[in-house]
């Protein structure tokens, strides 16, 4: 690590950096080298964190929004000042190419910047009363202590997208980062502390047994909100586990985005958009294009343009400035991509591009003539593998887009304005990229329909997740 790093083996618990009796290794997916042995927190540390969050909540909630805004602003500046360290840490612990990791730092910082501003705009309302002797006042109050669980694929942005609005609203936050990427989260906590942030309002508990560590948070009624980003099966389990204490819930779950190209689309732009939508972060993004549906008459031309771009992608060491695709994060991720490719090929799909694999590196691959019963069209691929399918009519395209149970993102390329709007209104997705392969930005509501989740992150919607209305009914004496 490029930063004085003794804290990277610890947990940030109740305002202090602590060691735990056990540790677990964090490995580089590119080399297999152990980057750090990190504190392995369990139920004991979880209970301490809950006490600390519950204790600090009344004080934090009572601070002025100007103070919270100021602390978030300083954190933002510190994140930017340490952008290169954060980027290198991400590249090392989860294999994201350095060039992309630098962009993620800017994206992560943008959430902190936005919520530093929004903290000052948490307004109440007055509502006209039917009764002339009453007044109706509505306040926005913080929901209370929050437990957050983040995935490894965006180790910085998934943290700030949750923590910044929670702190802005007046909620203390306890974070459990993914086992694969705790170092970025610990570094973010260190920067929060060093820039003057109140230590106990943002705690980070790494752990190798997420279910055991999460248990006390899920069971404790003082934790008023659970915010989770990760896979749909785990999200459903956490939803159930949160029911007995009726927590507020935000779930940002799996995607599986269809990418549709109509005959009238600008094919050059569509191919460039496809490259970003599929191969950013090696395909390990919840909004990654899963399957491509091409209108028959342009399928050949689009495939040639797309294949040319994919063939030029450089696979390699994430720390190399020229690398565009790194390794997959772990052996399970690689096995899944290999299985889905093998299943599609066994059903008749043709490989039009793709090379051999080495360690966790999977060469960017295009499969054509993928039959409609292939598993790859139903399951989230989460890797640099692109299946191509054909359609003839808008009805067929609509049926393809409605397949499955996910509803996070969909992409549509067309120059027919009527078709674009008609289609967007007909498909069940929380995010629709209309001639846009990268529809992720901090001001907009990010989240999914159907089994892709509950709630939104980003913009004013992300702040509302941490607030609830309190209605004061004022009667004249
Ligand atoms: P995952 O669900 O296995 O892990 C995500 C997090 O949940 C990790 O921190 C992990 O430790 C924790 N976890 C796992 N089991 C748990 C349990 N029983 N109790 C408590 N915590 C538990 O997901 P993953 O495979 O690491 O991440 C990829 C998934 O995340 C994909 O499906 C992707 O689409 C989704 N994702 C969604 C969004 C979004 O905004 N919708 C963003 C990024 C990733």
Boltz pocket constraint, residues with backbone or C-beta under 6 A from the ligand:
constraints:
  - pocket:
      binder: B
      contacts: [[A, 149], [A, 150], [A, 151], [A, 152], [A, 153], [A, 154], [A, 176], [A, 177], [A, 178], [A, 179], [A, 207], [A, 210], [A, 211], [A, 214], [A, 229], [A, 230], [A, 231], [A, 232], [A, 234], [A, 235], [A, 237], [A, 251], [A, 252], [A, 253], [A, 254], [A, 255], [A, 285], [A, 286], [A, 287], [A, 380], [A, 408], [A, 447], [A, 448], [A, 452], [A, 453]]
      max_distance: 6.0
